[in-house]
């Protein structure tokens, strides 16, 4: 397929509007999805922006809702507002999740 200036302009416009490669190909007259993706990549359009994802609010896991399968890493200071526990899935045989185990335990080489 030969990419005309008009086809490239249409591709750029539809790509910026968030159109799928398949839909753009159909609009351009039956061009394959892969051809559209390839041309978009060569034009530097391949990095579509994704909508921003909001960080979830920290979960409040207090002693009353803490289960044996939850990470017991304390966040904050006991008795102060907002004190909670991590609550993520803990590593078997450890009281903490993988991230907090990395903080809490050091190997023999690190202890020196």
Biopython code that builds the backbone (N, CA, C, O; Angstrom):
import numpy as np
from Bio.PDB.StructureBuilder import StructureBuilder

atoms = [
    (1, "UNK", "N", (0.829, -1.172, 0.000)),
    (1, "UNK", "CA", (0.000, 0.000, 0.000)),
    (1, "UNK", "C", (0.875, 1.236, 0.000)),
    (1, "UNK", "O", (1.887, 1.295, 0.699)),
    (2, "UNK", "N", (0.489, 2.199, -0.770)),
    (2, "UNK", "CA", (1.225, 3.458, -0.811)),
    (2, "UNK", "C", (0.505, 4.462, 0.085)),
    (2, "UNK", "O", (-0.699, 4.680, -0.047)),
    (3, "UNK", "N", (1.253, 5.060, 0.986)),
    (3, "UNK", "CA", (0.685, 6.030, 1.908)),
    (3, "UNK", "C", (0.716, 7.420, 1.272)),
    (3, "UNK", "O", (1.779, 8.025, 1.131)),
    (4, "UNK", "N", (-0.443, 7.910, 0.896)),
    (4, "UNK", "CA", (-0.548, 9.251, 0.324)),
    (4, "UNK", "C", (-0.533, 10.275, 1.467)),
    (4, "UNK", "O", (-0.713, 9.921, 2.632)),
    (5, "UNK", "N", (-0.318, 11.530, 1.118)),
    (5, "UNK", "CA", (-0.321, 12.585, 2.131)),
    (5, "UNK", "C", (-1.687, 12.667, 2.817)),
    (5, "UNK", "O", (-1.781, 12.912, 4.020)),
    (6, "UNK", "N", (-2.733, 12.460, 2.031)),
    (6, "UNK", "CA", (-4.085, 12.502, 2.580)),
    (6, "UNK", "C", (-4.313, 11.357, 3.565)),
    (6, "UNK", "O", (-4.911, 11.556, 4.623)),
    (7, "UNK", "N", (-3.834, 10.152, 3.218)),
    (7, "UNK", "CA", (-3.996, 8.990, 4.097)),
    (7, "UNK", "C", (-3.203, 9.182, 5.390)),
    (7, "UNK", "O", (-3.671, 8.828, 6.472)),
    (8, "UNK", "N", (-1.996, 9.747, 5.265)),
    (8, "UNK", "CA", (-1.179, 9.994, 6.452)),
    (8, "UNK", "C", (-1.850, 11.024, 7.353)),
    (8, "UNK", "O", (-1.860, 10.863, 8.573)),
    (9, "UNK", "N", (-2.411, 12.081, 6.768)),
    (9, "UNK", "CA", (-3.108, 13.103, 7.559)),
    (9, "UNK", "C", (-4.311, 12.508, 8.272)),
    (9, "UNK", "O", (-4.570, 12.825, 9.433)),
    (10, "UNK", "N", (-5.054, 11.639, 7.572)),
    (10, "UNK", "CA", (-6.215, 10.987, 8.187)),
    (10, "UNK", "C", (-5.763, 10.072, 9.315)),
    (10, "UNK", "O", (-6.377, 10.045, 10.382)),
    (11, "UNK", "N", (-4.694, 9.325, 9.081)),
    (11, "UNK", "CA", (-4.144, 8.441, 10.116)),
    (11, "UNK", "C", (-3.767, 9.250, 11.355)),
    (11, "UNK", "O", (-4.126, 8.878, 12.472)),
    (12, "UNK", "N", (-3.050, 10.347, 11.162)),
    (12, "UNK", "CA", (-2.636, 11.172, 12.300)),
    (12, "UNK", "C", (-3.834, 11.710, 13.074)),
    (12, "UNK", "O", (-3.843, 11.702, 14.305)),
    (13, "UNK", "N", (-4.845, 12.179, 12.344)),
    (13, "UNK", "CA", (-6.022, 12.740, 12.990)),
    (13, "UNK", "C", (-6.773, 11.684, 13.788)),
    (13, "UNK", "O", (-7.110, 11.896, 14.953)),
    (14, "UNK", "N", (-7.030, 10.548, 13.155)),
    (14, "UNK", "CA", (-7.782, 9.491, 13.833)),
    (14, "UNK", "C", (-6.997, 8.903, 15.007)),
    (14, "UNK", "O", (-7.575, 8.545, 16.033)),
    (15, "UNK", "N", (-5.678, 8.808, 14.847)),
    (15, "UNK", "CA", (-4.822, 8.275, 15.918)),
    (15, "UNK", "C", (-4.877, 9.217, 17.126)),
    (15, "UNK", "O", (-4.992, 8.765, 18.265)),
    (16, "UNK", "N", (-4.792, 10.532, 16.869)),
    (16, "UNK", "CA", (-4.843, 11.525, 17.944)),
    (16, "UNK", "C", (-6.190, 11.506, 18.650)),
    (16, "UNK", "O", (-6.272, 11.804, 19.842)),
    (17, "UNK", "N", (-7.248, 11.158, 17.922)),
    (17, "UNK", "CA", (-8.588, 11.074, 18.520)),
    (17, "UNK", "C", (-8.782, 9.790, 19.317)),
    (17, "UNK", "O", (-9.810, 9.604, 19.967)),
    (18, "UNK", "N", (-7.783, 8.902, 19.262)),
    (18, "UNK", "CA", (-7.853, 7.663, 20.033)),
    (18, "UNK", "C", (-8.489, 6.507, 19.297)),
    (18, "UNK", "O", (-8.880, 5.519, 19.917)),
    (19, "UNK", "N", (-8.599, 6.614, 17.979)),
    (19, "UNK", "CA", (-9.187, 5.529, 17.196)),
    (19, "UNK", "C", (-8.335, 4.273, 17.249)),
    (19, "UNK", "O", (-7.113, 4.348, 17.373)),
    (20, "UNK", "N", (-8.979, 3.122, 17.157)),
    (20, "UNK", "CA", (-8.229, 1.867, 17.159)),
    (20, "UNK", "C", (-7.580, 1.669, 15.791)),
    (20, "UNK", "O", (-8.058, 2.208, 14.793)),
    (21, "UNK", "N", (-6.519, 0.917, 15.745)),
    (21, "UNK", "CA", (-5.814, 0.660, 14.491)),
    (21, "UNK", "C", (-6.736, -0.029, 13.492)),
    (21, "UNK", "O", (-6.671, 0.253, 12.296)),
    (22, "UNK", "N", (-7.581, -0.916, 13.961)),
    (22, "UNK", "CA", (-8.508, -1.621, 13.076)),
    (22, "UNK", "C", (-9.503, -0.645, 12.448)),
    (22, "UNK", "O", (-9.751, -0.693, 11.243)),
    (23, "UNK", "N", (-10.074, 0.243, 13.274)),
    (23, "UNK", "CA", (-11.053, 1.212, 12.769)),
    (23, "UNK", "C", (-10.392, 2.194, 11.798)),
    (23, "UNK", "O", (-10.992, 2.574, 10.793)),
    (24, "UNK", "N", (-9.168, 2.601, 12.099)),
    (24, "UNK", "CA", (-8.446, 3.518, 11.199)),
    (24, "UNK", "C", (-8.207, 2.834, 9.864)),
    (24, "UNK", "O", (-8.385, 3.449, 8.812)),
    (25, "UNK", "N", (-7.811, 1.587, 9.891)),
    (25, "UNK", "CA", (-7.576, 0.834, 8.657)),
    (25, "UNK", "C", (-8.826, 0.710, 7.815)),
    (25, "UNK", "O", (-8.769, 0.828, 6.591)),
    (26, "UNK", "N", (-9.956, 0.472, 8.460)),
    (26, "UNK", "CA", (-11.226, 0.376, 7.729)),
    (26, "UNK", "C", (-11.596, 1.727, 7.116)),
    (26, "UNK", "O", (-12.075, 1.788, 5.984)),
    (27, "UNK", "N", (-11.373, 2.804, 7.863)),
    (27, "UNK", "CA", (-11.664, 4.144, 7.352)),
    (27, "UNK", "C", (-10.801, 4.473, 6.142)),
    (27, "UNK", "O", (-11.247, 5.154, 5.219)),
    (28, "UNK", "N", (-9.575, 3.991, 6.150)),
    (28, "UNK", "CA", (-8.644, 4.272, 5.060)),
    (28, "UNK", "C", (-8.830, 3.322, 3.880)),
    (28, "UNK", "O", (-8.051, 3.364, 2.927)),
    (29, "UNK", "N", (-9.820, 2.492, 3.929)),
    (29, "UNK", "CA", (-10.115, 1.648, 2.777)),
    (29, "UNK", "C", (-9.630, 0.222, 2.879)),
    (29, "UNK", "O", (-9.192, -0.356, 1.884)),
    (30, "UNK", "N", (-9.699, -0.350, 4.047)),
    (30, "UNK", "CA", (-9.368, -1.768, 4.196)),
    (30, "UNK", "C", (-7.892, -2.047, 4.421)),
    (30, "UNK", "O", (-7.408, -3.124, 4.074)),
    (31, "UNK", "N", (-7.172, -1.099, 4.993)),
    (31, "UNK", "CA", (-5.760, -1.329, 5.325)),
    (31, "UNK", "C", (-5.722, -2.189, 6.586)),
    (31, "UNK", "O", (-6.556, -2.030, 7.478)),
    (32, "UNK", "N", (-4.766, -3.087, 6.657)),
    (32, "UNK", "CA", (-4.707, -3.976, 7.814)),
    (32, "UNK", "C", (-4.322, -3.209, 9.080)),
    (32, "UNK", "O", (-3.686, -2.156, 9.037)),
    (33, "UNK", "N", (-4.727, -3.776, 10.178)),
    (33, "UNK", "CA", (-4.415, -3.214, 11.487)),
    (33, "UNK", "C", (-2.908, -3.093, 11.661)),
    (33, "UNK", "O", (-2.418, -2.075, 12.150)),
    (34, "UNK", "N", (-2.165, -4.132, 11.261)),
    (34, "UNK", "CA", (-0.709, -4.118, 11.410)),
    (34, "UNK", "C", (-0.058, -3.040, 10.560)),
    (34, "UNK", "O", (0.930, -2.440, 10.981)),
    (35, "UNK", "N", (-0.594, -2.780, 9.366)),
    (35, "UNK", "CA", (-0.050, -1.723, 8.514)),
    (35, "UNK", "C", (-0.253, -0.362, 9.167)),
    (35, "UNK", "O", (0.626, 0.498, 9.107)),
    (36, "UNK", "N", (-1.397, -0.170, 9.783)),
    (36, "UNK", "CA", (-1.682, 1.092, 10.473)),
    (36, "UNK", "C", (-0.732, 1.266, 11.655)),
    (36, "UNK", "O", (-0.163, 2.342, 11.840)),
    (37, "UNK", "N", (-0.558, 0.224, 12.446)),
    (37, "UNK", "CA", (0.343, 0.285, 13.598)),
    (37, "UNK", "C", (1.775, 0.545, 13.142)),
    (37, "UNK", "O", (2.481, 1.352, 13.746)),
    (38, "UNK", "N", (2.204, -0.124, 12.094)),
    (38, "UNK", "CA", (3.553, 0.074, 11.573)),
    (38, "UNK", "C", (3.789, 1.502, 11.108)),
    (38, "UNK", "O", (4.825, 2.094, 11.409)),
    (39, "UNK", "N", (2.834, 2.055, 10.378)),
    (39, "UNK", "CA", (2.968, 3.424, 9.884)),
    (39, "UNK", "C", (2.943, 4.407, 11.059)),
    (39, "UNK", "O", (3.717, 5.364, 11.079)),
    (40, "UNK", "N", (2.078, 4.184, 12.015)),
    (40, "UNK", "CA", (2.019, 5.053, 13.191)),
    (40, "UNK", "C", (3.351, 5.029, 13.936)),
    (40, "UNK", "O", (3.823, 6.061, 14.412)),
    (41, "UNK", "N", (3.945, 3.858, 14.032)),
    (41, "UNK", "CA", (5.246, 3.724, 14.691)),
    (41, "UNK", "C", (6.320, 4.498, 13.923)),
    (41, "UNK", "O", (7.123, 5.210, 14.526)),
    (42, "UNK", "N", (6.335, 4.360, 12.604)),
    (42, "UNK", "CA", (7.331, 5.065, 11.788)),
    (42, "UNK", "C", (7.140, 6.574, 11.846)),
    (42, "UNK", "O", (8.100, 7.330, 11.694)),
    (43, "UNK", "N", (5.905, 7.015, 12.065)),
    (43, "UNK", "CA", (5.618, 8.449, 12.182)),
    (43, "UNK", "C", (5.841, 8.968, 13.610)),
    (43, "UNK", "O", (5.702, 10.162, 13.876)),
    (44, "UNK", "N", (6.188, 8.057, 14.514)),
    (44, "UNK", "CA", (6.389, 8.454, 15.906)),
    (44, "UNK", "C", (5.101, 8.631, 16.670)),
    (44, "UNK", "O", (5.076, 9.322, 17.688)),
    (45, "UNK", "N", (4.027, 8.017, 16.198)),
    (45, "UNK", "CA", (2.722, 8.139, 16.844)),
    (45, "UNK", "C", (2.394, 6.955, 17.735)),
    (45, "UNK", "O", (1.313, 6.912, 18.321)),
    (46, "UNK", "N", (3.293, 6.002, 17.851)),
    (46, "UNK", "CA", (2.947, 4.729, 18.474)),
    (46, "UNK", "C", (2.691, 4.797, 19.968)),
    (46, "UNK", "O", (2.136, 3.854, 20.532)),
    (47, "UNK", "N", (3.072, 5.869, 20.620)),
    (47, "UNK", "CA", (2.847, 5.948, 22.060)),
    (47, "UNK", "C", (1.561, 6.692, 22.366)),
    (47, "UNK", "O", (1.564, 7.894, 22.629)),
    (48, "UNK", "N", (0.470, 5.959, 22.325)),
    (48, "UNK", "CA", (-0.809, 6.572, 22.685)),
    (48, "UNK", "C", (-0.788, 6.889, 24.166)),
    (48, "UNK", "O", (-0.279, 6.110, 24.973)),
    (49, "UNK", "N", (-1.337, 8.020, 24.513)),
    (49, "UNK", "CA", (-1.387, 8.374, 25.926)),
    (49, "UNK", "C", (-2.559, 7.663, 26.567)),
    (49, "UNK", "O", (-3.664, 7.637, 26.026)),
    (50, "UNK", "N", (-2.306, 7.097, 27.707)),
    (50, "UNK", "CA", (-3.350, 6.402, 28.445)),
    (50, "UNK", "C", (-3.947, 7.377, 29.448)),
    (50, "UNK", "O", (-3.250, 8.260, 29.948)),
    (51, "UNK", "N", (-5.217, 7.224, 29.742)),
    (51, "UNK", "CA", (-5.807, 8.109, 30.737)),
    (51, "UNK", "C", (-5.120, 7.924, 32.082)),
    (51, "UNK", "O", (-4.748, 6.811, 32.453)),
    (52, "UNK", "N", (-4.959, 8.999, 32.791)),
    (52, "UNK", "CA", (-4.307, 8.944, 34.101)),
    (52, "UNK", "C", (-5.137, 8.080, 35.044)),
    (52, "UNK", "O", (-6.362, 8.186, 35.102)),
    (53, "UNK", "N", (-4.443, 7.236, 35.770)),
    (53, "UNK", "CA", (-5.105, 6.363, 36.730)),
    (53, "UNK", "C", (-4.854, 6.943, 38.109)),
    (53, "UNK", "O", (-3.710, 7.149, 38.514)),
    (54, "UNK", "N", (-5.921, 7.197, 38.812)),
    (54, "UNK", "CA", (-5.784, 7.739, 40.158)),
    (54, "UNK", "C", (-5.247, 6.667, 41.084)),
    (54, "UNK", "O", (-5.631, 5.500, 41.006)),
    (55, "UNK", "N", (-4.344, 7.090, 41.968)),
    (55, "UNK", "CA", (-3.843, 6.179, 42.981)),
    (55, "UNK", "C", (-4.977, 5.871, 43.946)),
    (55, "UNK", "O", (-5.667, 6.782, 44.401)),
    (56, "UNK", "N", (-5.176, 4.604, 44.261)),
    (56, "UNK", "CA", (-6.243, 4.297, 45.210)),
    (56, "UNK", "C", (-5.893, 4.846, 46.587)),
    (56, "UNK", "O", (-4.723, 4.914, 46.966)),
    (57, "UNK", "N", (-6.909, 5.228, 47.316)),
    (57, "UNK", "CA", (-6.688, 5.707, 48.678)),
    (57, "UNK", "C", (-6.120, 4.561, 49.504)),
    (57, "UNK", "O", (-6.473, 3.402, 49.285)),
    (58, "UNK", "N", (-5.244, 4.878, 50.448)),
    (58, "UNK", "CA", (-4.678, 3.791, 51.256)),
    (58, "UNK", "C", (-5.790, 3.083, 52.017)),
    (58, "UNK", "O", (-6.688, 3.719, 52.570)),
    (59, "UNK", "N", (-5.715, 1.774, 52.035)),
    (59, "UNK", "CA", (-6.746, 1.037, 52.751)),
    (59, "UNK", "C", (-6.481, 1.150, 54.247)),
    (59, "UNK", "O", (-5.338, 1.137, 54.704)),
    (60, "UNK", "N", (-7.539, 1.258, 54.967)),
    (60, "UNK", "CA", (-7.434, 1.357, 56.417)),
    (60, "UNK", "C", (-7.604, -0.045, 56.986)),
    (60, "UNK", "O", (-8.701, -0.605, 56.986)),
    (61, "UNK", "N", (-6.509, -0.594, 57.466)),
    (61, "UNK", "CA", (-6.548, -1.927, 58.063)),
    (61, "UNK", "C", (-6.144, -1.751, 59.521)),
    (61, "UNK", "O", (-4.966, -1.588, 59.840)),
    (62, "UNK", "N", (-7.134, -1.787, 60.392)),
    (62, "UNK", "CA", (-6.841, -1.657, 61.813)),
    (62, "UNK", "C", (-6.773, -3.043, 62.440)),
    (62, "UNK", "O", (-6.992, -4.048, 61.765)),
    (63, "UNK", "N", (-6.471, -3.092, 63.719)),
    (63, "UNK", "CA", (-6.311, -4.392, 64.377)),
    (63, "UNK", "C", (-7.585, -5.224, 64.321)),
    (63, "UNK", "O", (-7.519, -6.453, 64.349)),
    (64, "UNK", "N", (-8.725, -4.585, 64.245)),
    (64, "UNK", "CA", (-9.988, -5.316, 64.196)),
    (64, "UNK", "C", (-10.233, -6.011, 62.869)),
    (64, "UNK", "O", (-10.925, -7.028, 62.829)),
    (65, "UNK", "N", (-9.677, -5.483, 61.776)),
    (65, "UNK", "CA", (-9.915, -6.088, 60.464)),
    (65, "UNK", "C", (-8.695, -6.832, 59.926)),
    (65, "UNK", "O", (-8.733, -7.343, 58.807)),
    (66, "UNK", "N", (-7.628, -6.898, 60.692)),
    (66, "UNK", "CA", (-6.406, -7.582, 60.276)),
    (66, "UNK", "C", (-6.593, -9.094, 60.380)),
    (66, "UNK", "O", (-7.010, -9.596, 61.424)),
    (67, "UNK", "N", (-6.286, -9.822, 59.305)),
    (67, "UNK", "CA", (-6.383, -11.279, 59.329)),
    (67, "UNK", "C", (-4.989, -11.880, 59.307)),
    (67, "UNK", "O", (-4.000, -11.171, 59.120)),
    (68, "UNK", "N", (-4.916, -13.183, 59.497)),
    (68, "UNK", "CA", (-3.610, -13.850, 59.541)),
    (68, "UNK", "C", (-2.899, -13.840, 58.192)),
    (68, "UNK", "O", (-1.693, -14.081, 58.143)),
    (69, "UNK", "N", (-3.602, -13.571, 57.102)),
    (69, "UNK", "CA", (-2.986, -13.551, 55.780)),
    (69, "UNK", "C", (-2.529, -12.155, 55.351)),
    (69, "UNK", "O", (-2.020, -11.983, 54.244)),
    (70, "UNK", "N", (-2.708, -11.164, 56.221)),
    (70, "UNK", "CA", (-2.379, -9.782, 55.881)),
    (70, "UNK", "C", (-1.047, -9.355, 56.482)),
    (70, "UNK", "O", (-0.645, -9.817, 57.550)),
    (71, "UNK", "N", (-0.375, -8.457, 55.760)),
    (71, "UNK", "CA", (0.881, -7.883, 56.222)),
    (71, "UNK", "C", (0.625, -7.051, 57.471)),
    (71, "UNK", "O", (-0.325, -6.269, 57.521)),
    (72, "UNK", "N", (1.469, -7.223, 58.467)),
    (72, "UNK", "CA", (1.298, -6.529, 59.739)),
    (72, "UNK", "C", (2.263, -5.343, 59.895)),
    (72, "UNK", "O", (2.535, -4.914, 61.016)),
    (73, "UNK", "N", (2.774, -4.819, 58.792)),
    (73, "UNK", "CA", (3.683, -3.675, 58.849)),
    (73, "UNK", "C", (2.894, -2.445, 59.287)),
    (73, "UNK", "O", (1.926, -2.062, 58.629)),
    (74, "UNK", "N", (3.307, -1.818, 60.407)),
    (74, "UNK", "CA", (2.569, -0.647, 60.880)),
    (74, "UNK", "C", (2.878, 0.589, 60.033)),
    (74, "UNK", "O", (4.021, 0.806, 59.628)),
    (75, "UNK", "N", (1.864, 1.382, 59.776)),
    (75, "UNK", "CA", (2.010, 2.632, 59.033)),
    (75, "UNK", "C", (1.492, 3.748, 59.924)),
    (75, "UNK", "O", (0.307, 3.794, 60.252)),
    (76, "UNK", "N", (2.378, 4.634, 60.308)),
    (76, "UNK", "CA", (2.028, 5.705, 61.236)),
    (76, "UNK", "C", (2.406, 5.312, 62.649)),
    (76, "UNK", "O", (3.182, 4.381, 62.862)),
    (77, "UNK", "N", (1.848, 6.031, 63.614)),
    (77, "UNK", "CA", (2.151, 5.777, 65.019)),
    (77, "UNK", "C", (0.878, 5.385, 65.749)),
    (77, "UNK", "O", (-0.162, 6.020, 65.574)),
    (78, "UNK", "N", (0.955, 4.333, 66.576)),
    (78, "UNK", "CA", (-0.231, 3.904, 67.323)),
    (78, "UNK", "C", (-0.807, 5.052, 68.136)),
    (78, "UNK", "O", (-0.073, 5.842, 68.729)),
    (79, "UNK", "N", (-2.112, 5.132, 68.155)),
    (79, "UNK", "CA", (-2.797, 6.166, 68.915)),
    (79, "UNK", "C", (-3.018, 7.457, 68.149)),
    (79, "UNK", "O", (-3.793, 8.307, 68.587)),
    (80, "UNK", "N", (-2.349, 7.619, 67.011)),
    (80, "UNK", "CA", (-2.530, 8.824, 66.206)),
    (80, "UNK", "C", (-3.535, 8.555, 65.090)),
    (80, "UNK", "O", (-3.672, 7.415, 64.644)),
    (81, "UNK", "N", (-4.234, 9.584, 64.637)),
    (81, "UNK", "CA", (-5.187, 9.401, 63.534)),
    (81, "UNK", "C", (-4.471, 8.893, 62.279)),
    (81, "UNK", "O", (-3.358, 9.322, 61.974)),
    (82, "UNK", "N", (-5.106, 7.997, 61.573)),
    (82, "UNK", "CA", (-4.533, 7.459, 60.348)),
    (82, "UNK", "C", (-3.628, 6.257, 60.551)),
    (82, "UNK", "O", (-3.132, 5.692, 59.577)),
    (83, "UNK", "N", (-3.400, 5.851, 61.805)),
    (83, "UNK", "CA", (-2.568, 4.668, 62.041)),
    (83, "UNK", "C", (-3.265, 3.452, 61.461)),
    (83, "UNK", "O", (-4.467, 3.263, 61.646)),
    (84, "UNK", "N", (-2.493, 2.623, 60.750)),
    (84, "UNK", "CA", (-3.055, 1.427, 60.132)),
    (84, "UNK", "C", (-1.935, 0.426, 59.878)),
    (84, "UNK", "O", (-0.770, 0.691, 60.174)),
    (85, "UNK", "N", (-2.300, -0.709, 59.335)),
    (85, "UNK", "CA", (-1.337, -1.719, 58.928)),
    (85, "UNK", "C", (-1.381, -1.844, 57.417)),
    (85, "UNK", "O", (-2.377, -1.479, 56.792)),
    (86, "UNK", "N", (-0.308, -2.357, 56.821)),
    (86, "UNK", "CA", (-0.225, -2.483, 55.365)),
    (86, "UNK", "C", (-1.426, -3.264, 54.826)),
    (86, "UNK", "O", (-2.178, -2.744, 54.001)),
    (87, "UNK", "N", (-1.611, -4.487, 55.275)),
    (87, "UNK", "CA", (-2.767, -5.275, 54.883)),
    (87, "UNK", "C", (-2.642, -6.028, 53.573)),
    (87, "UNK", "O", (-3.558, -6.764, 53.205)),
    (88, "UNK", "N", (-1.515, -5.866, 52.841)),
    (88, "UNK", "CA", (-1.326, -6.647, 51.612)),
    (88, "UNK", "C", (-1.112, -8.113, 51.973)),
    (88, "UNK", "O", (-0.954, -8.451, 53.146)),
    (89, "UNK", "N", (-1.107, -8.975, 50.972)),
    (89, "UNK", "CA", (-0.901, -10.402, 51.216)),
    (89, "UNK", "C", (0.508, -10.613, 51.764)),
    (89, "UNK", "O", (1.481, -10.110, 51.202)),
    (90, "UNK", "N", (0.611, -11.359, 52.859)),
    (90, "UNK", "CA", (1.921, -11.559, 53.464)),
    (90, "UNK", "C", (2.627, -12.764, 52.862)),
    (90, "UNK", "O", (2.003, -13.646, 52.273)),
    (91, "UNK", "N", (3.936, -12.777, 53.026)),
    (91, "UNK", "CA", (4.756, -13.897, 52.584)),
    (91, "UNK", "C", (4.520, -15.048, 53.566)),
    (91, "UNK", "O", (4.533, -14.827, 54.777)),
    (92, "UNK", "N", (4.307, -16.263, 53.071)),
    (92, "UNK", "CA", (4.115, -17.384, 54.000)),
    (92, "UNK", "C", (5.301, -17.479, 54.969)),
    (92, "UNK", "O", (6.450, -17.308, 54.561)),
    (93, "UNK", "N", (5.036, -17.739, 56.192)),
    (93, "UNK", "CA", (5.983, -17.876, 57.300)),
    (93, "UNK", "C", (6.603, -16.545, 57.734)),
    (93, "UNK", "O", (7.523, -16.546, 58.552)),
    (94, "UNK", "N", (6.137, -15.439, 57.221)),
    (94, "UNK", "CA", (6.600, -14.115, 57.632)),
    (94, "UNK", "C", (5.383, -13.257, 57.965)),
    (94, "UNK", "O", (4.295, -13.504, 57.444)),
    (95, "UNK", "N", (5.548, -12.256, 58.822)),
    (95, "UNK", "CA", (4.403, -11.409, 59.153)),
    (95, "UNK", "C", (4.170, -10.272, 58.165)),
    (95, "UNK", "O", (3.192, -9.536, 58.296)),
    (96, "UNK", "N", (5.058, -10.117, 57.170)),
    (96, "UNK", "CA", (4.980, -8.980, 56.262)),
    (96, "UNK", "C", (4.843, -9.413, 54.803)),
    (96, "UNK", "O", (5.104, -10.564, 54.451)),
    (97, "UNK", "N", (4.425, -8.455, 53.961)),
    (97, "UNK", "CA", (4.385, -8.680, 52.509)),
    (97, "UNK", "C", (5.822, -8.663, 51.973)),
    (97, "UNK", "O", (6.755, -8.370, 52.721)),
    (98, "UNK", "N", (6.005, -8.973, 50.694)),
    (98, "UNK", "CA", (7.346, -9.053, 50.106)),
    (98, "UNK", "C", (8.088, -7.718, 50.210)),
    (98, "UNK", "O", (9.279, -7.696, 50.520)),
    (99, "UNK", "N", (7.399, -6.613, 49.954)),
    (99, "UNK", "CA", (8.057, -5.300, 50.028)),
    (99, "UNK", "C", (8.547, -4.994, 51.436)),
    (99, "UNK", "O", (9.664, -4.507, 51.613)),
    (100, "UNK", "N", (7.726, -5.276, 52.430)),
    (100, "UNK", "CA", (8.118, -4.967, 53.800)),
    (100, "UNK", "C", (9.112, -5.993, 54.349)),
    (100, "UNK", "O", (9.899, -5.665, 55.237)),
    (101, "UNK", "N", (9.093, -7.223, 53.839)),
    (101, "UNK", "CA", (10.131, -8.194, 54.220)),
    (101, "UNK", "C", (11.497, -7.703, 53.750)),
    (101, "UNK", "O", (12.499, -7.867, 54.446)),
    (102, "UNK", "N", (11.526, -7.104, 52.570)),
    (102, "UNK", "CA", (12.796, -6.574, 52.045)),
    (102, "UNK", "C", (13.338, -5.476, 52.954)),
    (102, "UNK", "O", (14.553, -5.303, 53.057)),
    (103, "UNK", "N", (12.464, -4.744, 53.604)),
    (103, "UNK", "CA", (12.900, -3.693, 54.529)),
    (103, "UNK", "C", (13.273, -4.263, 55.908)),
    (103, "UNK", "O", (14.198, -3.776, 56.559)),
    (104, "UNK", "N", (12.548, -5.288, 56.338)),
    (104, "UNK", "CA", (12.702, -5.793, 57.690)),
    (104, "UNK", "C", (13.848, -6.788, 57.852)),
    (104, "UNK", "O", (14.463, -6.845, 58.917)),
    (105, "UNK", "N", (14.141, -7.562, 56.828)),
    (105, "UNK", "CA", (15.136, -8.630, 56.959)),
    (105, "UNK", "C", (16.323, -8.367, 56.056)),
    (105, "UNK", "O", (16.171, -7.958, 54.905)),
    (106, "UNK", "N", (17.512, -8.608, 56.597)),
    (106, "UNK", "CA", (18.726, -8.471, 55.813)),
    (106, "UNK", "C", (19.437, -9.807, 55.776)),
    (106, "UNK", "O", (19.402, -10.574, 56.739)),
    (107, "UNK", "N", (20.086, -10.078, 54.647)),
    (107, "UNK", "CA", (20.852, -11.309, 54.543)),
    (107, "UNK", "C", (22.163, -11.174, 55.304)),
    (107, "UNK", "O", (22.491, -10.083, 55.769)),
    (108, "UNK", "N", (22.925, -12.269, 55.441)),
    (108, "UNK", "CA", (24.188, -12.252, 56.170)),
    (108, "UNK", "C", (25.185, -11.280, 55.538)),
    (108, "UNK", "O", (25.950, -10.627, 56.247)),
    (109, "UNK", "N", (25.177, -11.181, 54.195)),
    (109, "UNK", "CA", (26.113, -10.286, 53.519)),
    (109, "UNK", "C", (25.802, -8.827, 53.818)),
    (109, "UNK", "O", (26.714, -8.002, 53.865)),
    (110, "UNK", "N", (24.537, -8.497, 54.018)),
    (110, "UNK", "CA", (24.137, -7.118, 54.286)),
    (110, "UNK", "C", (24.350, -6.738, 55.745)),
    (110, "UNK", "O", (24.491, -5.555, 56.056)),
    (111, "UNK", "N", (24.377, -7.711, 56.641)),
    (111, "UNK", "CA", (24.463, -7.431, 58.066)),
    (111, "UNK", "C", (25.835, -6.894, 58.455)),
    (111, "UNK", "O", (25.954, -6.226, 59.482)),
    (112, "UNK", "N", (26.850, -7.159, 57.686)),
    (112, "UNK", "CA", (28.206, -6.736, 58.039)),
    (112, "UNK", "C", (28.435, -5.279, 57.865)),
    (112, "UNK", "O", (29.534, -4.791, 58.127)),
]
sb = StructureBuilder()
sb.init_structure("model")
sb.init_model(0)
sb.init_chain("A")
sb.init_seg("    ")
for serial, (resi, resn, name, xyz) in enumerate(atoms, 1):
    if name == "N":
        sb.init_residue(resn, " ", resi, " ")
    sb.init_atom(name, np.array(xyz, "f"), 0.0, 1.0, " ", f" {name:<3s}", serial, name[0])
structure = sb.get_structure()
